[in-house]
C-alpha cells in the first residue's frame, strides 16, 4: 500500500518594511542684492590711501563676485527597525546533516535494549588471601644470642666473657693504631698555628720598622766636614742663643781625655718615598747660625769650611773654634776690634772662673790694685805660636786665640786645649 507523503509547509518569507521616500534636495534661497559696505569696512589699498593723502576722490572698490552657495547636504535615511517575528511565526530549524543521514539510513531507528536479567549469571573467581603471619615469633636480643651461642659451642659463661674481652682488646688496639695519625694531625695543626702567629709578629715588626724608618731621619753616610781629624761627631740644632745652649749641653757630657768631637748642623731633605734625610753642614754655617756680634771685617773673611767642636784637655771639656780665613790681615784686625766684647759674647761657652776663698785671701794684698782693673788680652807664646790670652785678676785663663798659619785662626778655652788643637792640625791630612 502506497502511503501519500504529507504536504510540506510553505516556506517562510520574512516581511521587509518598505524604504522611506527620499526627500527632494533643498533649493538654495535666491541671492539677495549686494549691500554697499560702509567706508570703515572697505578694503584698504595703496591707491585709496594715496588718494586720501592727496585729497583726491577715493576710487571705489571693485565689486566682488558673490560667493557661491554652499553645497546641499546629502540626505541619509535612517535604518528601519526590524521587528522580530512572533513566537508562532518562528522558523522551524533546518535539520542537520547528521539527522539527515540517520533519517535516510536503512537501520532501525529504535535502539536495541539489552536485557541483562534474562542472561545467565557469570561465576565469580574467588580471591586468593595470603595466610596470616605468625606474630608470636621471638625477638632476637643480646641475651638470646648469648644463650644460643652457649648452646651451639657448649662453652661456659667464663669462655664467653673471655672471648668478649679479647674482642674488646682488639677494638682498643685498632683505636691505638689510629692514634698516631691523630697525633700527627694535632702536631701539624699546632705547628701551623705557631707559624701563623710568627708570621703575624713579623708583619707587625716590619710595619713598625717601616714606620720608624719613615719618621726617623736617615744619615747620608757623609762625615761632618772638619779641618782636623776627629774622634766623634755630634749634631746640634737651633739658631742664636738656642744653638749656643746646644753647644754648652754638648760640652757638659764627659768625653775621653784628649779626644775631639765635631759639632755640626744638618739640612733635612726628603726622598721619593717621603723619608727625611739629614745632610751635615760645614762649621762655617754653624758659626753663621750663632749670629755672634763679631766685626764685619772678620765675618766677611770666614770661609764655610771652618770647624766647631769640643775637646777634653787640661781643666775639662770646652768648645773650640777653628776659623778658615781668607785674609790674615782682615782676620787679625777684626779679632783685635772684637777683644772688647769677646769675653761677653762667648761667656756661655767660656765662663769666667770663680777663685776659691783660700786663694783669694792669700793673694788679696798682691792683687789689690789689679782687681780694680778689667781683664785684658796679653801676648803669649803657646806651642811655638803667638797667641792673645785673656786672664782674670787671679791669673786664670778665660779664653785665647792665635793663628796656626796665615789662614787658620783658633779660638780655645785654655793653653792645653790650644796646644792639642794645633797638634791635630799638624797631623791632619787636611792642611792649609
TIPA-987900 format. One record per residue: residue in three letters; z, y, x of N, C-alpha, C in turn. Coordinates in steps of 0.001 Angstrom, whole numbers, padded with zeros to 6 digits, always signed. Atoms other than C-alpha are relative to their C-alpha. Example, Ala and Ser with C-alpha at 12.3 -4.5 7.8 and 13.67 -1.06 7.14 Angstrom:
BEGIN
Ala+000000-001190+000890+007800-004500+012300+000000+001200+000900;Ser-000060-001190-000820+007140-001060+013670+000730+001090-000770;
This chain:
BEGIN
Unk+000000-001177+000845+000000+000000+000000+000000+001221+000876;Unk+000141-001217-000816-001055+003267+001403+000915+001086-000549;Unk-000911-001073+000381+001544+005990+001459-000659+001321+000243;Unk+000589-001340-000132+000431+009531+000865+000939+000880+000796;Unk-000904-000858-000821+001809+011847+003598+000434+001229-000763;Unk-000557-001196+000676+003961+014628+002443-000704+001236+000480;Unk+000711-001238-000421+002305+018032+002396+000843+000827+000956;Unk-000670-000836-001003+003175+020265+005392+000303+001353-000602;Unk-000321-001340+000521+004929+023501+004574-000902+001029+000636;Unk+000881-001033-000581+002838+026644+005033+000652+000681+001201;Unk-000514-000677-001230+003174+028361+008434+000548+001361-000340;Unk-000662-001290+000242+005477+031315+008525-000674+001073+000815;Unk+000640-001132-000671+003778+034574+009289+000908+001198-000136;Unk-000929-001139+000100+006148+037451+010218-000728+001225-000458;Unk+000543-001241+000517+005597+040695+008460+000193+001103+001028;Unk-000039-001103-000963+004791+043600+010775-000114+001286-000787;Unk+000070-001251+000760+005540+047040+009353-001163+000825+000482;Unk+001155-000826-000407+002609+049440+009329+000416+001134+000904;Unk-000284-001090-000941+002453+052065+012095+000000+001318-000734;Unk-000029-001301+000668+003359+055579+011075-001248+000789+000340;Unk+001228-000791-000262+000492+058053+010763+000206+000980+001138;Unk-000050-000912-001146-000286+060169+013829-000214+001405-000520;Unk+000084-001391+000470+000357+063828+013236-001124+000708+000716;Unk+001099-000733-000683-002584+066167+013951+000548+000940+001036;Unk-000414-000875-001110-002411+068244+017123+000260+001397-000523;Unk-000371-001352+000441-000756+071611+016741-001053+000991+000451;Unk+001008-001033-000303-003157+074528+016566+000692+001187+000605;Unk-000686-001135-000641-002196+077297+019026-000149+001250-000835;Unk+000070-001234+000770-001403+080654+017427-001053+000926+000579;Unk+001039-000926-000524-004055+083336+017701+000589+000966+000989;Unk-000455-000928-001049-003781+085529+020734+000220+001378-000577;Unk-000323-001332+000491-002130+088828+019991-000685+001040+000858;Unk+000651-001087-000737-003572+092101+021044+000859+000433+001157;Unk-000721-000412-001219-002652+093265+024544+000731+001296-000249;Unk-000838-001192+000174+000178+095793+024528+000037+000725+001323;Unk-000026-000720-001294-000074+098520+027176+001430+000065+000525;Unk-001298-000034-000669+002786+098417+029698+000389+001418+000312;Unk-000426-001337-000422+004908+101482+030462-000296+000241+001477;Unk+000351-000386-001370+004334+103376+033699+000920-000648+001024;Unk-000982+000553-000967+007527+101986+035344-000216-001464+000259;Unk+000200+001447-000167+006424+098400+034818-001374-000340+000537;Unk+001327+000281-000524+002897+098812+036123+000070-000390+001462;Unk+000057+000496-001383+001954+097173+039406-000300+001141+000952;Unk+000207-001046-001006+002281+099488+042443-001050-000458+000996;Unk+001021+000271-001004-000726+099677+044680-000088+001185+000938;Unk+000150-001074-000985-001649+101741+047710-000781+001167-000593;Unk+000830-001087+000583-004284+103699+045724+000818+000813-000994;Unk-000803-000712+000991-001860+104556+042945+001057+000863+000697;Unk-001024-000784-000720+000906+105648+045380-000655+001194+000697;Unk+000671-001098-000702-001586+107788+047367-000411+001090-000976;Unk+000379-000993+001018-002808+109459+044141+001203+000791-000454;Unk-001214-000711+000394+000766+110285+043168+000384+001007+001072;Unk-000377-000911-001075+001420+111858+046598-000934+001214+000035;Unk+000952-001112-000038-001737+113994+046409-000017+000793-001298;Unk-000015-000692+001282-001049+114989+042798-001262-000212-000785;Unk+001237+000304+000695-004307+113423+041617+000301-000934-001152;Unk-000217+000950+001100-004737+111370+038442+000145-001407+000552;Unk-000276+001371-000461-003341+107904+038876-001001-000913-000659;Unk+000959+000918+000613-006067+105303+038322+000716-001059-000793;Unk-000581+001011+000841-005404+102858+035608-000113-001374+000671;Unk-000027+001379-000537-004534+099289+036463-001056-000798-000707;Unk+001024+000797+000657-007436+096982+035782+000637-000989-000938;Unk-000588+000944+000963-006824+094855+032735+000017-001405+000562;Unk-000162+001370-000442-005560+091387+033458-000499-000923-001093;Unk+000457+000958+001024-007183+088476+031712+001192-000659-000645;Unk-001141+000647+000669-004944+086877+029083+000230-001393+000548;Unk-000362+001323-000485-003087+083773+030114-000437-001049-000992;Unk+000408+001078+000921-004418+080526+028671+001222-000555-000701;Unk-001145+000591+000714-002224+078921+026002+000428-001291+000656;Unk-000474+001264-000592-000059+076013+027143-000608-001183-000713;Unk+000595+001186+000632-001491+072540+026509+000975-000593-001000;Unk-000895+000607+001002-000153+070783+023386+000671-001247+000553;Unk-000732+001179-000406+002456+068133+023916-000499-001197-000778;Unk+000462+001194+000733+001240+064600+023070+001095-000536-000905;Unk-000954+000540+000959+002892+063025+020032+000239-001464+000315;Unk-000372+001384-000317+004719+059842+020947+000714-000542-001211;Unk-000680+000548+001189+005544+057760+017865+001224-000796+000405;Unk-001210+000766-000243+008989+056273+017698-000238-001448-000376;Unk+000204+001425+000330+009112+052430+017771+000706-000334-001297;Unk-000588+000415+001282+009709+050861+014378+001012-001082+000221;Unk-001044+001001-000088+012812+048817+013877-000451-001269-000664;Unk+000380+001307+000554+012192+045113+013353+001210-000599-000653;Unk-001126+000577+000737+014423+043657+010661-000069-001506+000137;Unk+000030+001456-000145+015444+040033+011396-000162-000646-001357;Unk+000201+000684+001280+014393+037568+008678+001307-000524-000550;Unk-001205+000522+000644+016947+036312+006209+000210-001434+000407;Unk-000340+001373-000377+018727+033015+006614-000917-000995-000653;Unk+000894+000928+000694+016497+031424+004037-001394+000011+000568;Unk+001340-000124-000539+013404+032616+005826-000081-000322+001472;Unk+000024+000311-001434+014422+031431+009319-000988-001111+000256;Unk+001020+000971-000364+011801+029417+011141+000631-001329+000325;Unk-000431+001345-000356+012161+025713+011492-000355-000225+001454;Unk+000315+000181-001424+012474+024852+015195-001033-001072+000172;Unk+001064+000950-000290+009454+023048+016576+000571-001155+000773;Unk-000554+001150-000729+010248+019512+017694-000472-000011+001453;Unk+000309+000033-001432+010408+018952+021454-000922-001151+000308;Unk+000912+001070-000409+008088+016692+023412+000688-001347-000035;Unk-000734+001265+000016+010829+014042+023704+000091-000549-001422;Unk-000082+000460+001393+011265+013970+019935-001348-000512-000477;Unk+001328+000466+000388+007508+013657+019515-000288-001374+000551;Unk+000212+001312-000583+007431+010672+021899+000794-001055-000741;Unk-000821+000965+000749+010281+008984+020068-000590-000275-001370;Unk+000576+000190+001334+008573+009606+016730-001264-000844+000050;Unk+001245+000771-000095+005272+008116+017922+000173-001350+000626;Unk-000231+001282-000642+006892+005036+019573-000012-001109-001036;Unk+000017+001166+000878+006467+001530+018043+001334-000699-000035;Unk-001319+000628-000025+010083+000594+018864+000774+000401-001224;Unk-000809-000380+001173+012605+000515+016080+000842+001226+000320;Unk-000719-001253-000179+014293+003851+015573+001495-000187-000079;Unk-001443+000209+000144+017735+002403+014700+000528-000757+001189;Unk-000522+000710-001181+019761+001431+017770+000693-001274-000407;Unk-000615+001315+000247+020974-002119+018041+001467+000081+000351;Unk-001455-000004-000184+024718-002539+017647+000415-001388+000407;Unk-000459+001292-000508+026272-005319+019711+001292-000388-000690;Unk-001205+000514+000668+028879-007494+018010+000793-000798+001011;Unk-000833+000675-001020+031499-008343+020596+000967-000977-000641;Unk-000974+000894+000642+033717-010051+018015-000551-001387-000184;Unk+000610+001313+000229+031211-012847+017407-000257-000764+001274;Unk+000269+000680-001262+030805-013646+021102+001213-000812+000414;Unk-001094+000869-000470+032827-016433+022774+000782+000699+001100;Unk-000801-000652-001058+035717-015260+024963-000285-000603+001361;Unk+000237+000430-001387+035229-015459+028732+001356-000365+000601;Unk-001310+000381-000587+038001-017398+030518+000345+000879+001200;Unk-000469-000869-001103+040052-015275+032908+000462-000811+001174;Unk-000402+000681-001247+040703-016237+036553+001421+000408+000343;Unk-001401-000398-000317+044421-016380+037414+000087+000644+001374;Unk-000214-000708-001265+045566-014023+040211+000904-000806+000906;Unk-000804+000729-000989+046949-015515+043463+001192+000851+000409;Unk-001243-000706-000344+050546-014440+044005+000581-000615+001250;Unk-000564+000592-001224+051942-014850+047612+001424-000478-000252;Unk-001376+000509+000193+055117-016867+047903+001018+001020+000472;Unk-001058-000956-000432+058314-014832+048205+000537-000339+001370;Unk-000536+000187-001350+059620-014287+051730+001489-000283-000066;Unk-001418+000355-000092+062898-015681+052790+000740+001123+000699;Unk-000720-001142-000567+065127-012672+053319+001320-000394+000590;Unk-001281+000465-000550+068009-014823+054415-000120-000418+001442;Unk+000156+000369-001412+066585-015280+057987+001011+000744+000830;Unk-001043-000675-000808+069239-014494+060652-000597+001099+000866;Unk+000380-001120-000845+069040-011225+062610+000426-000297+001419;Unk-000314+000282-001405+068809-011589+066412+000851+001135+000547;Unk-000885-000945-000651+071717-009859+068160+000298-000491+001394;Unk-000360+000398-001359+073083-009886+071686+000925-001216-000017;Unk-000947+001128+000089+075801-012298+070578-000736-001290-000286;Unk+000749+001215+000321+073340-014711+069006-000848-000452+001179;Unk+000782+000381-001186+071087-014593+072075+000890-000616+001058;Unk-000939+000535-000989+074113-015214+074300+000366-001437-000348;Unk-000385+001355+000426+075133-018254+072220-001184-000956+000179;Unk+001169+000866-000162+071561-019646+072183-000249-000324+001459;Unk+000214+000231-001439+071306-019215+075949+001002-001008+000530;Unk-001032+000962-000454+074545-021092+076481-000345-001389-000482;Unk+000349+001315+000537+073363-023936+074225-001198-000595+000723;Unk+001208+000521-000631+069951-024201+075909+000259-000463+001422;Unk-000229+000322-001417+071162-024207+079537+001256-000809+000228;Unk-001256+000717-000187+074510-025803+078977+000924+000669+000976;Unk-000845-000730-000946+076104-023090+081080+001283+000431-000678;Unk-001277-000489+000508+079618-021935+080750-000029+001531-000103;Unk-000086-001464+000147+080709-018398+079929+000081+000678+001356;Unk-000122-000572-001348+081526-017800+083610-001370+000121+000661;Unk+001345-000039-000588+077984-018694+084670-000826+001145-000587;Unk+000757-001073+000639+076524-016284+082136+000458+001360+000509;Unk-000508-001278-000512+078802-013486+083300-000444+000245+001435;Unk+000470-000147-001381+077840-014153+086943-001473+000395+000039;Unk+001417-000371+000051+074142-014015+086039-000181+001454-000419;Unk+000073-001401+000426+074715-010731+084249+000383+000936+001132;Unk-000404-000820-001142+076497-009349+087338-001108+000074+001037;Unk+001125-000002-000943+073550-010408+089537-001115+000924-000484;Unk+001048-000876+000535+071123-008655+087204+000381+001464+000146;Unk-000451-001387-000161+073240-005512+087284-000110+000443+001451;Unk+000135-000346-001410+073297-005610+091093-001447+000254+000394;Unk+001417-000222-000314+069501-005932+091230-000463+001356-000524;Unk+000368-001316+000521+069158-002874+088976+000572+001102+000872;Unk-000621-001003-000871+071595-000957+091212-000745+000119+001314;Unk+000747-000055-001263+069661-001917+094357-001349+000697-000196;Unk+001267-000684+000267+066420-000774+092719+000205+001506-000090;Unk-000308-001430+000071+068056+002554+091940+000266+000576+001376;Unk-000276-000480-001352+069302+002811+095527-001266+000079+000834;Unk+001259-000084-000729+065807+002087+096810-000760+001279-000356;Unk+000672-001225+000406+064528+005066+094825+000737+001251+000458;Unk-000783-001178-000358+067315+007364+096000-000508+000716+001243;Unk+000533-000766-001144+065763+008179+099462-001117+000958-000385;Unk+001055-000938+000431+062727+009639+097702+000599+001211-000695;Unk-000657-001129+000674+065034+011728+095535+000658+000922+001012;Unk-000609-000829-001037+066956+012845+098592-001059+000786+000764;Unk+001072-000722-000678+063647+013750+100246-000471+001207-000795;Unk+000389-001141+000828+062683+015917+097304+001059+001090+000026;Unk-001073-001002-000053+066077+017612+097370-000027+000769+001315;Unk+000072-000668-001311+065757+018305+101092-001190+000954+000047;Unk+001183-000871+000012+062242+019699+100561+000252+001267-000817;Unk-000327-001175+000815+063493+021967+097791+000950+000934+000739;Unk-000942-000844-000750+066353+023164+099999-000716+000774+001098;Unk+000736-000701-001050+064008+023939+102883-000928+001066-000583;Unk+000848-001002+000641+061627+025706+100508+000784+001235-000413;Unk-000842-001140+000385+064463+027873+099178+000386+000826+001215;Unk-000341-000733-001221+065578+028731+102713-001194+000781+000537;Unk+001192-000699-000469+062001+029620+103616-000270+001259-000824;Unk+000211-001177+000847+061685+031944+100633+001014+001089+000304;Unk-001022-000997-000334+064990+033629+101489-000316+000670+001331;Unk+000340-000579-001305+063916+034068+105120-001201+000926-000096;Unk+001180-000861+000163+060531+035451+104059+000376+001313-000680;Unk-000442-001235+000664+062241+037924+101728+000745+000901+000978;Unk-000711-000802-000990+064571+039014+104528-000931+000659+000996;Unk+000967-000588-000927+061654+039507+106893-000772+001148-000649;Unk+000697-001087+000695+059847+041575+104263+000842+001254-000098;Unk-000897-001165+000082+062879+043819+103760+000159+000641+001368;Unk-000162-000549-001344+063343+044173+107506-001254+000763+000443;Unk+001242-000690-000379+059669+045074+108007-000139+001326-000745;Unk+000093-001247+000763+059774+047646+105199+000977+001044+000546;Unk-000978-000950-000555+062947+049191+106651-000471+000530+001352;Unk+000489-000450-001306+061459+049266+110145-001176+000943-000110;Unk+001148-000887+000175+058225+050798+108905+000447+001380-000470;Unk-000506-001285+000478+060122+053484+107007+000729+000751+001113;Unk-000712-000642-001110+062310+054125+110061-000974+000568+001017;Unk+000980-000505-000951+059284+054439+112319-000756+001192-000563;Unk+000722-001119+000603+057599+056739+109831+000805+001282+000028;Unk-000848-001190+000031+060596+059089+109792+000586+000354+001365;Unk-000545-000253-001329+061586+058818+113475-001120+000494+000909;Unk+001050-000491-000900+059600+060916+115951-000289-001001+001104;Unk+000447+000919-001039+057619+058825+118392-000346+000798+001245;Unk+000296-000682-001257+057515+059859+122004-001378-000391+000491;Unk+001340+000278-000532+054133+060126+123638+000045-000769+001301;Unk-000102+000683-001276+055446+058474+126790-000244+000911+001190;Unk+000224-000950-001081+054688+061592+128810+001350+000549+000445;Unk-001271-000492-000521+057578+062571+131101+000065+001512-000126;Unk-000190-001442+000087+059066+066030+130747-000452+000644+001322;Unk+000465-000642-001241+057350+068355+133246+001175+000571+000791;Unk-001095-000460-000860+059588+069213+136209-000523+000284+001399;Unk+000352-000340-001385+059360+070819+139635+000738-000854+001004;Unk-000752+000865-000903+061857+068337+141106+000099-001386-000616;Unk-000204+001355+000494+062495+064622+140864+001326-000055-000746;Unk-001185+000038+000850+064994+063992+138046+000387-001437-000284;Unk-000508+001327+000348+067181+061046+137116-000135-000289-001498;Unk+000089+000159+001444+067080+061620+133351-000640+001249-000599;Unk+000539-001134+000748+065587+063908+130716+000640-000005-001380;Unk-000649-000137+001310+067120+065224+127500-000671+001124-000772;Unk+000633-001005+000845+065533+067078+124619+001050+000899-000643;Unk-000835-000985+000694+067135+070247+123250-000906+000772-000949;Unk+000797-000704+001002+066049+072343+120311+000704+001288-000396;Unk-000541-001271+000449+066542+075765+118808-000623+001161+000754;Unk+000433-001214-000682+065934+079319+119897+001195+000925+000155;Unk-001046-001001-000178+068090+082150+121220+001341-000610+000318;Unk-001361+000461-000260+071842+081568+121112+000174-001464-000376;Unk-000115+001414+000364+071409+078191+119342-000508-000889+001126;Unk+000510+000768-001129+069296+076927+122221+000943+000099+001189;Unk-000970-000150-001090+071827+078334+124710+001199-000920-000230;Unk-001121+000885+000302+074624+076413+122958-000395-001465+000165;Unk+000458+001370-000234+072492+073252+123081+000025-000336+001489;Unk-000069+000229-001450+072257+073658+126874+001447-000177+000434;Unk-001428+000123-000327+076044+074167+127075+000521-001379-000417;Unk-000452+001309+000465+076608+071000+124992-000529-001107+000891;Unk+000543+001020-000901+074298+069011+127282+000750-000031+001317;Unk-000741-000033-001265+076197+070181+130377+001436-000472-000156;Unk-001369+000472+000209+079523+069177+128776+000101-001518+000103;Unk-000033+001452-000103+078539+065497+128883+000072-000406+001467;Unk-000119+000397-001416+079559+063736+132110-001229-000765+000464;Unk+001108+000707-000641+076778+062560+134426+000446-000379+001406;Unk-000413+000407-001346+076984+060797+137796-000095+001154+001009;Unk-000024-001030-001041+077745+062916+140877-001318-000004+000769;Unk+001259-000162-000719+074582+064244+142489-001237-000257-000841;Unk+001170+000282+000842+072329+063318+139542-000518+001278-000656;Unk+000667-001142+000628+069891+065692+137827-000629-000476-001317;Unk+000591+000269+001320+068896+065727+134143-000842+001206-000412;Unk+000916-001066+000415+065886+067743+132976+000191+000262-001500;Unk-000067-000408+001401+066229+069669+129702-001357+000562-000409;Unk+001323-000439+000454+063122+070296+127634-000005+000125-001522;Unk+000293-000068+001429+061921+071297+124197-001280-000787-000269;Unk+001171+000818+000351+059192+069442+122315-000660+000562-001250;Unk+000759-000365+001199+056492+070129+119789-000249-001263-000826;Unk+000187+001128+000918+056011+067905+116751-001377+000082-000640;Unk+001292+000145+000664+052583+066758+115592+000020-001292-000806;Unk+000051+001172+000872+051548+064106+113067-001338-000711+000193;Unk+001227+000774-000147+049061+061289+113490-000627-000243-001371;Unk+000722+000249+001251+046670+059989+110843+000859-000739-001017;Unk-000887+000719+000926+049431+057781+109357+001170+000854-000448;Unk-001093-000876+000402+051781+060768+108968+001270-000191+000801;Unk-001184+000237-000840+054171+059641+111736+000144+001166+000971;Unk-000182-001125-000923+055699+062541+113699+000003-000458+001459;Unk+000083+000300-001427+055002+062578+117453+000520+001215+000758;Unk-000591-001063-000813+057079+064612+119924-000698+000044+001353;Unk+000617-000208-001311+055346+066044+122977+000870+000973+000787;Unk-000867-000896-000775+057611+067509+125715-000741+001261+000439;Unk+000532-001276-000467+057061+071159+126619+000559+000309+001388;Unk-000420-000374-001358+057397+072765+130030+001249+000883-000059;Unk-001206-000816-000065+060501+074594+131209-000257+001474-000249;Unk+000291-001399+000257+058746+077956+131020+000061+000333-001482;Unk-000100-000230+001437+058525+077583+127237+001449-000009-000465;Unk-001426-000012+000337+062234+076759+127071+000625+001349+000382;Unk-000548-001290-000431+063065+079920+129075-000445+001106-000951;Unk+000477-001007+000943+060883+081968+126736+000723-000103-001331;Unk-000701+000176+001269+062639+080430+123685+001431+000504+000066;Unk-001365-000530-000115+066026+081529+125080+000050+001489-000333;Unk+000014-001432+000301+064983+085161+124729+000985+000803+000850;Unk-000941-000721-000876+067009+086348+127740-000486+001437+000219;Unk+000390-001409-000189+067051+090153+128175-000267+000326+001471;Unk+000349-000248-001402+065539+089989+131665-001015+001134+000079;Unk+000988-001074-000161+063429+092831+133049-001416-000536-000213;Unk+001382+000416+000233+059781+092713+132061-000734-000322+001272;Unk+000646+000275-001281+058773+092779+135729+000198-001454+000400;Unk-000287+001397-000311+060446+089387+136161-000601-000943-001043;Unk+000479+000887+001066+059474+087919+132798-001502-000237+000102;Unk+001449+000150-000054+055775+088558+133360-000472-000863+001158;Unk+000427+000783-001162+055720+086686+136674+000434-001460-000059;Unk-000472+001381+000114+057431+083466+135495-001116-000854-000597;Unk+001049+000919+000459+054954+080566+135115+000589-001022-000983;Unk-000449+000961+001006+055087+077925+132380+000563-001271+000616;Unk-000467+001248-000582+055709+075045+134813+001339+000147+000700;Unk-001355-000124-000515+059249+076207+135544+000852-001148-000544;Unk-000864+001135+000345+062208+073821+135148+001401+000485-000331;Unk-001387-000240+000389+065584+073927+133384+000685-001361-000071;Unk-000706+001277+000017+068201+071198+133842+001474+000178+000257;Unk-001431+000005-000342+071791+070235+134614+000175-000941+001179;Unk-000302+000828-001162+073253+068759+137784+001503-000040+000208;Unk-001424+000141-000318+076648+067460+138836+000151+000068+001520;Unk-000216-000195-001446+077534+068844+142262+001151+000975+000172;Unk-001108-000910-000255+080657+070442+143617+001061-000065-001074;Unk-001115-000135+000937+083020+071613+140880-000231-000714-001330;Unk+000243+000658+001290+081346+069881+137901-001477+000036-000350;Unk+001377+000017+000491+078212+069726+135755-000341+001366-000574;Unk+000407-001331+000442+076401+073021+135257-001518+000066-000087;Unk+001452-000169+000090+072897+074165+134272-000558+000705+001235;Unk+000714-000712-001059+070321+075429+136749-001372+000390-000532;Unk+001328-000505+000359+067011+077315+136506-000850+000041+001257;Unk+000972-000062-001083+064011+076789+138802-001220+000740-000552;Unk+001068-000848+000517+061525+079606+138194-001162+000002+000979;Unk+001219-000081-000795+057976+079289+139444-000628+001373-000272;Unk+000454-001383+000179+056937+082912+140022-001347+000183+000681;Unk+001318-000274-000579+053505+084253+140715+000054+001039+001108;Unk-000120-001066-001007+054702+087206+142809+001435+000045+000496;Unk-001338-000070-000589+057643+087184+145206+000581+001398-000161;Unk-000516-001373+000057+057955+090944+145279+000425+000369-001421;Unk-000349-000335+001373+057908+091325+141494+001226-000778-000449;Unk-001142+000803+000413+060367+088460+141026+001282+000501+000653;Unk-001203-000463-000679+062808+089768+143677+000442+001356-000549;Unk-000354-001309+000557+062647+093312+142321+000579-000161-001411;Unk-000536+000227+001336+063208+092004+138795+001407-000560+000030;Unk-001342+000555-000099+066262+089985+139889+001005+001056+000430;Unk-000909-001063-000413+067781+092968+141654+000330+000918-001185;Unk-000262-000837+001169+067382+095007+138478+000834-000737-001048;Unk-000745+000797+001008+068886+092180+136389+001433-000278+000436;Unk-001351+000302-000477+072018+091842+138553+001080+000734-000785;Unk-001009-000778+000715+073780+094491+136456+000528-000745-001232;Unk-000417+000707+001231+073861+092296+133323-000210-001501+000088;Unk+000309+001427-000119+073002+088865+134704+001208-000866-000335;Unk-001206+000786+000283+076594+087570+134570+000323-000003-001489;Unk-000273-000075+001439+076994+088773+130994-001023-000786-000822;Unk+001041+000679+000754+073650+087414+129818+000083-001514+000141;Unk-000117+001444-000224+074320+083969+131359+001432-000490-000099;Unk-001412+000376+000128+078050+083894+130523+000210-001308-000759;Unk-000242+001282+000667+077687+080962+128045-000165-001207+000915;Unk+000206+001146-000881+076382+078668+130801+000732+000161+001332;Unk-000742-000249-001236+078154+080327+133749+001231+000854-000331;Unk-001190-000796+000346+081607+081396+132511+000770+000422+001253;Unk-000807-000498-001118+083875+083418+134733+001229-000882+000161;Unk-001165+000874-000178+086525+081116+136262+001308+000782-000108;Unk-001328-000592+000157+090217+081819+135485+000877-000522+001116;Unk-000845+000397-001134+092516+081808+138553+001338-000486-000505;Unk-001312+000526+000377+095785+079857+138390+001077+001013+000292;Unk-001106-000957-000152+099180+081624+138271+000501+000047+001428;Unk-000488+000014-001381+100247+080495+141790-000958+000722+000924;Unk+000981-000676-000846+097011+081656+143320+000009+001496-000251;Unk-000027-001434+000315+097238+084984+141514+001209+000682+000610;Unk-001209-000626-000563+100809+085616+142714-000066+000093+001522;Unk+000062-000012-001463+100074+084711+146353-000992+001019+000529;Unk+001024-000924-000478+097054+086952+146529+000054+001340-000730;Unk-000098-001245+000782+098303+089826+144366-000038+001223+000905;Unk-000082-001171-000871+099048+092126+147297-001316+000235+000723;Unk+001216-000159-000797+095899+091397+149318-001210+000404-000834;Unk+001171-000299+000835+093535+091780+146362+000302+001055-001051;Unk-000353-001004+001009+095257+094602+144523-001090+001053-000130;Unk+001048-001007+000035+092573+097095+145490-001317-000581-000517;Unk+001255+000624+000432+089687+094619+144927+000007-000324-001484;Unk-000075+000338+001423+090990+093764+141451-000439+001147-000872;Unk+000405-001139+000813+090280+097234+140288-001507+000171-000026;Unk+001458-000139-000069+086580+096922+141300-000665-001172-000695;Unk+000730+001051+000695+083988+094910+139306-000661-000907+001018;Unk+000678+000916-000920+082441+091779+140874-001424+000472+000265;Unk+001340-000428-000401+079184+092439+142741-000657-001106+000818;Unk+000749+000986-000767+076440+090333+144319+000044+000365+001481;Unk+000008-000187-001458+076600+089843+148066-001011-000971+000610;Unk+000972+000842-000693+074155+088368+150574+000725-001075+000782;Unk-000535+001124-000763+074933+084912+151960-001154-000925+000369;Unk+000984+001002-000397+073065+082126+153712+000555-001358-000388;Unk-000428+001320+000495+073320+078744+151976-001150-000973+000247;Unk+000983+001034-000344+071490+075665+153284-001226+000624+000648;Unk+001051-000669-000776+069491+077892+155678-000949+000809-000877;Unk+000808-000846+000885+068200+080008+152769+000840+001203-000436;Unk-000680-001212+000436+069080+083579+151861+000294-000100-001503;Unk-000406+000057+001408+070955+083892+148598+000824+001221-000332;Unk-000831-001069+000537+072622+086530+146441+001071-000672-000855;Unk-001119+000723+000611+076104+085330+145357+000878+000999-000735;Unk-000927-000797+000798+078339+086736+142603+001323-000738-000054;Unk-001337+000585+000005+082058+086068+143076+000950+000927-000742;Unk-001033-000817+000643+085082+087187+141144+000958+000538+001050;Unk-000944-000605-000948+088041+089050+142688+000810-001032+000741;Unk-000738+001069-000680+089689+085734+143563-000875-000771+000962;Unk+000891+000680-000929+086669+084628+145559-000706-001197-000600;Unk+000680+001126+000647+085453+082072+143009-001452+000378-000321;Unk+001411-000250+000248+081669+081765+142693-000288-000087-001503;Unk+000406-000002+001412+080309+082711+139276-001426-000534-000122;Unk+001382+000478-000051+076587+082243+139978-000647+000565+001249;Unk+000767-000507-001141+073986+082785+142675-001469-000297-000221;Unk+001433+000274+000061+070233+082902+143127-000590+000225+001378;Unk+000694-000140-001277+067815+082576+146028-001379-000641-000105;Unk+001374+000496-000029+064217+081724+146944-000090-001196+000942;Unk+000266+001145-000874+063266+078295+148254-001241+000272+000827;Unk+001170-000526-000696+059871+079738+149192-000473+001233-000761;Unk+000468-001245+000601+057772+082687+148150-000284-000120-001507;Unk+000347+000185+001414+057067+081168+144723+001043-000773-000806;Unk-001018+000780+000711+060211+079178+143829+001324+000761+000078;Unk-001275-000705+000124+063321+081042+142616+000981-000932-000697;Unk-001012+000913+000528+066519+079022+141987+001219+000797-000408;Unk-001251-000581+000495+069496+080154+139853+000944-001159-000261;Unk-000958+001098+000121+072584+077906+140128+001404+000558-000172;Unk-001384-000421+000251+076323+077971+139485+000789+000210+001283;Unk-000805-000066-001214+077727+077362+142969-000841-000457+001182;Unk+000765+000384-001192+076613+076724+146581-000324-001479+000051;Unk+000274+001441-000046+076914+072912+146191-001213-000345-000877;Unk+001134+000260+000883+074526+072868+143232-001280+000598+000586;Unk+001164-000640-000599+072175+075309+145019-000564-000843+001137;Unk+000449+000823-001127+072038+073119+148161-000602-001311-000491;Unk+000542+001262+000525+071473+069936+146093-001390+000207-000583;Unk+001315-000265+000596+068556+071517+144223-001035+000267+001091;Unk+000942-000244-001096+066968+072783+147481-000381-001299+000689;Unk+000299+001283-000624+067266+069280+148910-001003-000801-000829;Unk+000942+000726+000872+065488+067776+145903-001380+000662+000016;Unk+001287-000675-000104+062817+070430+146133-000735-000407+001270;Unk+000646+000417-001251+062177+069429+149731-000489-001419-000062;Unk+000398+001397+000095+061990+065736+148836-000951-000300-001149;Unk+000852+000234+001176+059962+066212+145659-001468-000066+000417;Unk+001436+000103-000293+056336+065247+145661-000767+001203-000539;Unk+000653-001198+000552+055546+068390+143681+000544+001190+000742;Unk-000443-001112-000805+055907+071045+146351-000952+001191-000203;Unk+000786-001239+000204+054706+074625+146067+000054+000800+001269;
